[in-house]
Amino acid sequence: MKSLIIYFSRADENYAVGYIEKGNTEIIAEFVQELTGADMFKVEPEVPYAKDYNTCIKEAKQRIGNAPIKEKLSDISAYDTIFIMSPIYWGTYAPEVETALEGLDFSGKKIRVICTHEGSGLSGMPSDVKKMCKGASVDSNGLAIIGSRAKDSRKVVEGWL
């Protein structure tokens, strides 16, 4: 069996980081992929977020419960371990992550949660992942990485894995 990384990440202006070309969560996802050989699925919003941070967080709040994405996974049966990764938006994963998880069969899967943040830690992400991934075993030891330290966190990720 194989592993899969389902992640959302956003570049442009990030809190405490400024403008970046690659999102902090994507940097961490790439570390996980390098260390595990997992397949990757990037969750992309149907309508991109604004480039500036303040507008982006307002848009994210409006998208809670209705966040269309460009492409959706339909079958994860080939995977036994799934990493779910996102920055923390409004106390949990980005709204698009919920859209990506809806309708997937997580029965018998092992879920590992990773987030990037600037002070909120894992927040409500692990409990929300448990609600969405019915039938899965969600690892209670998620990994929370401060976004502004993402580039320098490879060893932290390796130790957690």
C-alpha positions as a printed NumPy array, in Angstrom:
array([[  0.   ,   0.   ,   0.   ],
       [  0.995,   3.585,  -0.517],
       [  0.706,   6.976,   1.111],
       [ -1.07 ,  10.063,  -0.18 ],
       [ -0.634,  13.712,   0.746],
       [ -3.782,  15.828,   0.387],
       [ -2.791,  19.435,   0.919],
       [ -3.87 ,  23.021,   0.482],
       [ -1.316,  25.799,   0.341],
       [ -1.316,  29.427,  -0.66 ],
       [  1.52 ,  31.666,  -1.772],
       [  1.255,  35.48 ,  -2.062],
       [  1.032,  37.499,   1.182],
       [  1.123,  35.336,   4.306],
       [  0.784,  36.453,   7.907],
       [  4.183,  37.198,   9.52 ],
       [  6.007,  36.131,   6.364],
       [  5.154,  38.715,   3.723],
       [  4.876,  37.813,   0.053],
       [  6.105,  34.339,  -0.81 ],
       [  6.298,  32.46 ,  -4.094],
       [  5.486,  29.052,  -2.613],
       [  3.07 ,  28.434,   0.23 ],
       [  4.421,  27.252,   3.582],
       [  2.246,  24.132,   3.627],
       [  3.462,  23.186,   0.151],
       [  7.051,  23.378,   1.399],
       [  6.173,  20.973,   4.23 ],
       [  4.223,  18.703,   1.845],
       [  7.312,  18.448,  -0.339],
       [  9.41 ,  17.444,   2.69 ],
       [  6.879,  14.714,   3.541],
       [  6.887,  13.531,  -0.081],
       [ 10.693,  13.416,  -0.215],
       [ 10.875,  11.464,   3.053],
       [  8.025,   9.   ,   2.402],
       [  7.644,   8.721,  -1.373],
       [  3.943,   9.547,  -0.987],
       [  1.819,  10.67 ,  -3.907],
       [  0.619,  14.271,  -3.727],
       [ -2.714,  15.909,  -4.434],
       [ -2.836,  19.688,  -4.244],
       [ -6.245,  21.091,  -3.385],
       [ -6.799,  24.215,  -5.487],
       [ -9.698,  26.621,  -5.13 ],
       [-11.92 ,  27.092,  -8.15 ],
       [-11.545,  30.838,  -7.607],
       [ -8.071,  31.828,  -6.372],
       [ -7.784,  33.804,  -3.182],
       [ -6.769,  37.459,  -3.264],
       [ -3.043,  38.079,  -3.127],
       [ -3.174,  40.272,  -0.011],
       [ -3.573,  38.576,   3.364],
       [ -6.458,  40.587,   4.844],
       [ -8.701,  40.101,   1.817],
       [ -7.761,  36.421,   1.68 ],
       [ -8.862,  35.725,   5.249],
       [-12.169,  37.507,   4.64 ],
       [-12.702,  35.374,   1.53 ],
       [-11.83 ,  32.218,   3.478],
       [-14.447,  33.   ,   6.111],
       [-17.064,  33.474,   3.381],
       [-16.131,  30.111,   1.824],
       [-16.679,  28.042,   4.969],
       [-19.2  ,  25.364,   3.992],
       [-19.033,  26.265,   0.283],
       [-15.536,  26.192,  -1.194],
       [-15.516,  24.768,  -4.741],
       [-12.227,  23.252,  -5.926],
       [-10.763,  22.761,  -9.42 ],
       [-10.367,  18.988,  -9.151],
       [-11.587,  16.35 ,  -6.711],
       [-10.246,  12.929,  -5.829],
       [-12.765,  10.16 ,  -6.345],
       [-10.895,   7.064,  -5.148],
       [ -8.297,   6.688,  -2.418],
       [ -8.519,   2.883,  -2.142],
       [ -4.874,   2.404,  -3.201],
       [ -3.631,   4.231,  -0.093],
       [ -3.355,   3.099,   3.5  ],
       [ -1.863,   6.283,   5.   ],
       [ -3.114,   9.747,   4.153],
       [ -1.5  ,  12.987,   5.238],
       [ -3.957,  15.882,   5.41 ],
       [ -2.187,  19.225,   5.373],
       [ -3.333,  22.835,   5.478],
       [ -2.632,  26.224,   6.952],
       [ -4.985,  27.1  ,   9.8  ],
       [ -7.827,  29.318,   8.589],
       [-10.453,  30.394,  11.117],
       [ -9.535,  27.697,  13.628],
       [ -9.207,  24.702,  11.304],
       [ -8.086,  23.638,   7.825],
       [ -8.788,  25.808,   4.774],
       [-12.418,  25.458,   3.585],
       [-11.256,  23.836,   0.333],
       [ -9.816,  20.902,   2.289],
       [-13.288,  20.012,   3.53 ],
       [-14.532,  20.033,  -0.06 ],
       [-11.659,  17.741,  -1.069],
       [-12.446,  15.247,   1.722],
       [-16.208,  15.098,   1.165],
       [-17.456,  11.795,  -0.206],
       [-14.179,   9.873,   0.075],
       [-14.132,   6.432,   1.718],
       [-11.671,   6.605,   4.62 ],
       [-12.561,   3.186,   6.052],
       [ -9.442,   1.505,   7.424],
       [ -7.149,   4.401,   6.521],
       [ -4.546,   5.919,   8.826],
       [ -4.697,   9.719,   8.82 ],
       [ -1.847,  11.998,   9.863],
       [ -2.523,  15.723,  10.273],
       [ -0.039,  18.517,   9.591],
       [ -0.694,  22.246,   9.669],
       [  1.176,  25.481,   9.274],
       [  0.242,  28.422,  11.471],
       [  1.572,  31.575,  13.097],
       [  0.492,  30.924,  16.662],
       [ -2.667,  28.818,  16.731],
       [ -1.037,  25.39 ,  16.644],
       [ -3.235,  22.571,  15.349],
       [ -6.326,  24.419,  16.584],
       [ -9.49 ,  22.449,  15.674],
       [ -7.982,  20.694,  12.67 ],
       [ -7.535,  17.189,  14.183],
       [-11.1  ,  16.995,  15.504],
       [-12.504,  18.353,  12.227],
       [-10.467,  15.801,  10.254],
       [-11.91 ,  13.038,  12.482],
       [-15.43 ,  14.249,  11.686],
       [-14.75 ,  14.267,   7.937],
       [-12.784,  11.01 ,   7.72 ],
       [-15.257,   8.537,   9.167],
       [-13.895,   5.018,   9.544],
       [-10.274,   6.18 ,   9.634],
       [ -7.777,   6.081,  12.457],
       [ -6.675,   9.684,  12.952],
       [ -3.261,   9.93 ,  14.618],
       [ -3.683,  12.088,  17.731],
       [ -0.12 ,  13.415,  17.42 ],
       [ -0.469,  15.927,  14.608],
       [  2.358,  18.21 ,  13.573],
       [  2.014,  21.99 ,  13.755],
       [  4.755,  24.038,  12.101],
       [  5.074,  27.792,  12.331],
       [  4.741,  28.98 ,   8.747],
       [  7.568,  31.477,   8.949],
       [  9.862,  28.545,   9.861],
       [  8.612,  26.17 ,   7.157],
       [ 11.728,  26.37 ,   4.991],
       [ 13.913,  25.305,   7.93 ],
       [ 11.699,  22.515,   9.284],
       [ 12.803,  19.46 ,   7.299],
       [ 14.452,  17.845,  10.351],
       [ 11.327,  18.492,  12.446],
       [  9.209,  16.77 ,   9.802],
       [ 11.677,  13.872,   9.562],
       [ 11.633,  13.409,  13.34 ],
       [  7.822,  13.435,  13.405],
       [  7.528,  10.875,  10.623]])
